[in-house]
């Protein structure tokens, strides 16, 4: 299971680099060594919660076109939410 999560972390970062997402904000909690990154592209936002030295435990969270929370379990989850959101732009 750890390989799958680590693989997801790598896939997501490769994809966001290819699309051109920007890092909007980053906050680190020094006590538990968890960093929360906020990425955005146009009207789409998502969050990454990562524990230092443990990329396999990284969690991603985004919102669909209707503002519903989506826990990202695969790159496809993130891509679907992204393209639905972008398709709403006029």
N, C-alpha and C positions, 0 to 999 in steps of 0.2 A: 504493500500500500504506500509506503514512503516513496518509492520510485515513481508511482503515478502522480503524487502530489508535487514532487520535485519536477517531474516532467511537465506538469501543468504550469508551474511557475515559469519555466524556461519558455514554453510555448506562448504564454500570455505576453511575456516581455518581448519576445521576438515579434509578435504580431503588433503590439502597441508601438514599437519602434518603426515598423514598416508603415503603419497607418499615419503616424505623426502625432501621437498623443503628447500632451505636455503635462509635466508634473506641476500641479498647482500649489500644493502644500505638503509638507512632511512634518510629522510630529513623532518624537521618540519619548517613550516613558522609560526613564533611566532605571526605575526600580525593577521592572520586569523585562526590560530590554525589548520591548515591542515597538516597532515603527509602523505608523499608519501613514500611507501615501495616498494622496488624492490626485487622480489623473483626469484630464478632460480633453475633449475634442468637440468643437462646435457646441452642441447642446447636450452632449452625452458625458456623464460623469461616472467614475467608479472608484472604489476604494480598495486598497490592498493593505492587509494587516500581516506583518511579517515579524517573526521572532529572530533576533540576531543569531547567526550561525545555524539556523534551522529552516532553510527555504522549503523543506518538505511540509512544514506546518503552516505555510502561508495560506491565508484565506482572502478571497475576493468577493466583493459585494457591489452590485450595480442595481439600476432601476430600469424597468421597461418603459415603453412610451406612455404608459398610464400612471407612472409613478409608483408602481408596485415593486417591492424589494425582491431581488433575485440573488440567491446564493449561487455563485458560479462554481459548478462542479466539473466543467469542461470548457475548453476554449470555445466550443460551439455555443454554449449558453451565453457567453459574453458577446460573441459575434452576432447572434440573433438579436439580443437586446440592442446592440449598437446599430445594426442596420434598420431595425424597426424605428428606432429613435431618429436616425438620419433621414429616413423616408418621410417623416412627419414634417420636415422643413419645407417651407414654400417660398 
